[in-house]
Structures are given as C-alpha cells and as structure tokens.
C-alpha cells in the first residue's frame, strides 16, 4: 500500500501537464504523504480491517480461522520498539527518522566518519528506542538511501506523516461517509478526491502552496500528533 500511494500520485497528475517539467509529484515529502496515508491512515484503520478481515479468514482458514477483527486490528497497530524502519509502528517510526537525520547531518558536516557510523548508530539507536542493535544487518546497513547517494531524504518520510494527516482531515471533511465506504471495500471516493485536489496539480505550485491548497493550512504537526494521541491513548481494538 505504501508504494501504491506513490504510484497513484504519479498516475494522477493531469494529462494536460504531460511532456512538461510539471508532470510529476510536487515534492518528496508530499509523495511520502501519499504513501504513508494509504499505508497507515487507511491501511491500519478499523474500517479497512472490517473489510479485509473476512477475506483473510476465508483465504487462510487453517491459519487464521479463529482470527477476530479485534485481534487483527490490534496486531497491525501494535506499538513496540523494533530494528527495521519499514516495519516500525506509527508511534516509534519517527525515532527511526530522527536517528538517521542526526547521523547524516554529522556525516555531511564531517564530524562523524563512515568508519565510526556503525558504533554511533548502535549507541543512539539504543538511547532512542531502548533496545540494543544485534548486528549491522538490522542496524546501519538496513537502508539503501545513503549507499545510493540519497542524503537528506529520510526527513521526507516524517514530513510525509505530518502532511498525510492534514490531507486526510481535509478529505474526511469533504467526504463525511468515507470510512463507511472503506468498510465496503470502496476506496475510489478517496482516490478521486486526492486525484482532483492533489495529484492533478503536479508541480504547478510550490510544496507549501500545494499543501495549503489541499489541506487549507501550512505544515502543522498538531493534526498528526492529535491523530496518534486519539488512536493510541487507549489500547487499539479496546
């Protein structure tokens, strides 16, 4: 669902912008807002689970025959420190990004050498997430971004998280029955809204202008923090 969010964004750019420099997503952070929106805000939601649950049970009766809706929802929203960023829950995910951003700033500034990076990673990871790193495979070597030259990309994931909820709140205000549609397995209403209000714009506006047009406000972490508090203040599925 994460990568589908990227694909929907690119495929949703207005055909009128084809063969121009404007025919792509507006920024990496806005791109990640769409991957994280579909992955987390939609994919980890209770309405989505209500739709998915009977299909899972029917497809895997021997393994998941006794799986209740509540157990499924709790399982995909379990909050627990873990080593691998792409598997991290919504609450701890930001710490993975903070860790990488701090280390890459030090690498670029020359205050941290690549030879010392594994040791620095392990120490800071344990400080931030509370668990020791068992090996570099589950530590500093798990992502391809740095080896591929994508420095300063990691913050776009957390910026995307923040933007995703701002955009989601705008969509839900316009589509009050949207979560009812999710329960029926119909995601076209959200997809159409995003295509019309975000995807079709391509790069016609700056990232700030685009977000303000779609969400009605500049970057604001409060909706994202409120989303996390409301969702995880009590045990998920309780």
HUSUL-V520118 format. One record per residue. N is the residue number from 1. RES is the residue in one small letter. PSI is psi in whole degrees, -180 to 180 (999 if undefined). Layout:
N_RES_PSI ; N_RES_PSI
This chain:
1_x_-32 ; 2_x_-53 ; 3_x_-31 ; 4_x_-37 ; 5_x_-42 ; 6_x_-46 ; 7_x_-40 ; 8_x_-39 ; 9_x_-51 ; 10_x_-41 ; 11_x_-20 ; 12_x_-4 ; 13_x_139 ; 14_x_132 ; 15_x_-24 ; 16_x_-18 ; 17_x_0 ; 18_x_146 ; 19_x_25 ; 20_x_164 ; 21_x_-6 ; 22_x_-2 ; 23_x_58 ; 24_x_174 ; 25_x_152 ; 26_x_-39 ; 27_x_165 ; 28_x_-39 ; 29_x_-43 ; 30_x_-35 ; 31_x_-46 ; 32_x_-26 ; 33_x_-34 ; 34_x_-39 ; 35_x_-40 ; 36_x_-30 ; 37_x_-50 ; 38_x_-38 ; 39_x_-47 ; 40_x_-58 ; 41_x_-41 ; 42_x_-57 ; 43_x_-24 ; 44_x_8 ; 45_x_157 ; 46_x_-42 ; 47_x_-40 ; 48_x_-42 ; 49_x_-36 ; 50_x_-36 ; 51_x_-44 ; 52_x_-35 ; 53_x_-54 ; 54_x_-30 ; 55_x_-40 ; 56_x_-45 ; 57_x_-41 ; 58_x_-35 ; 59_x_-31 ; 60_x_64 ; 61_x_-35 ; 62_x_-35 ; 63_x_-41 ; 64_x_16 ; 65_x_-30 ; 66_x_8 ; 67_x_122 ; 68_x_161 ; 69_x_-43 ; 70_x_-41 ; 71_x_-39 ; 72_x_-48 ; 73_x_-42 ; 74_x_-39 ; 75_x_-42 ; 76_x_-3 ; 77_x_19 ; 78_x_130 ; 79_x_118 ; 80_x_129 ; 81_x_137 ; 82_x_167 ; 83_x_-36 ; 84_x_122 ; 85_x_-48 ; 86_x_-13 ; 87_x_-1 ; 88_x_149 ; 89_x_170 ; 90_x_-32 ; 91_x_-44 ; 92_x_-12 ; 93_x_-41 ; 94_x_-31 ; 95_x_-33 ; 96_x_-39 ; 97_x_-43 ; 98_x_-45 ; 99_x_-50 ; 100_x_-40 ; 101_x_-42 ; 102_x_-43 ; 103_x_-40 ; 104_x_-29 ; 105_x_-40 ; 106_x_-37 ; 107_x_-46 ; 108_x_-37 ; 109_x_-15 ; 110_x_8 ; 111_x_-5 ; 112_x_130 ; 113_x_157 ; 114_x_-30 ; 115_x_-32 ; 116_x_-1 ; 117_x_-45 ; 118_x_-43 ; 119_x_-42 ; 120_x_-42 ; 121_x_-51 ; 122_x_-42 ; 123_x_-45 ; 124_x_-34 ; 125_x_-46 ; 126_x_-36 ; 127_x_-43 ; 128_x_-38 ; 129_x_-8 ; 130_x_10 ; 131_x_139 ; 132_x_145 ; 133_x_122 ; 134_x_-29 ; 135_x_165 ; 136_x_-24 ; 137_x_-38 ; 138_x_12 ; 139_x_-115 ; 140_x_-20 ; 141_x_5 ; 142_x_-27 ; 143_x_153 ; 144_x_-1 ; 145_x_-51 ; 146_x_-44 ; 147_x_-25 ; 148_x_2 ; 149_x_9 ; 150_x_63 ; 151_x_147 ; 152_x_16 ; 153_x_-35 ; 154_x_-40 ; 155_x_-24 ; 156_x_-25 ; 157_x_-46 ; 158_x_-36 ; 159_x_-39 ; 160_x_-39 ; 161_x_-47 ; 162_x_-49 ; 163_x_-35 ; 164_x_-40 ; 165_x_-37 ; 166_x_-45 ; 167_x_-40 ; 168_x_-43 ; 169_x_-38 ; 170_x_-42 ; 171_x_-44 ; 172_x_-33 ; 173_x_-34 ; 174_x_-25 ; 175_x_77 ; 176_x_-21 ; 177_x_18 ; 178_x_-38 ; 179_x_-28 ; 180_x_-37 ; 181_x_-37 ; 182_x_-43 ; 183_x_-25 ; 184_x_0 ; 185_x_19 ; 186_x_109 ; 187_x_7 ; 188_x_-31 ; 189_x_-46 ; 190_x_-44 ; 191_x_-42 ; 192_x_-41 ; 193_x_-44 ; 194_x_-40 ; 195_x_-43 ; 196_x_-41 ; 197_x_-20 ; 198_x_-59 ; 199_x_-44 ; 200_x_-22 ; 201_x_-23 ; 202_x_-129 ; 203_x_31 ; 204_x_-29 ; 205_x_165 ; 206_x_162 ; 207_x_-43 ; 208_x_-46 ; 209_x_-40 ; 210_x_-48 ; 211_x_-41 ; 212_x_-36 ; 213_x_-39 ; 214_x_-49 ; 215_x_-12 ; 216_x_11 ; 217_x_157 ; 218_x_177 ; 219_x_128 ; 220_x_117 ; 221_x_-14 ; 222_x_-44 ; 223_x_-39 ; 224_x_-44 ; 225_x_-39 ; 226_x_-41 ; 227_x_-46 ; 228_x_-43 ; 229_x_-47 ; 230_x_-37 ; 231_x_-37 ; 232_x_7 ; 233_x_-35 ; 234_x_156 ; 235_x_132 ; 236_x_131 ; 237_x_-6 ; 238_x_999
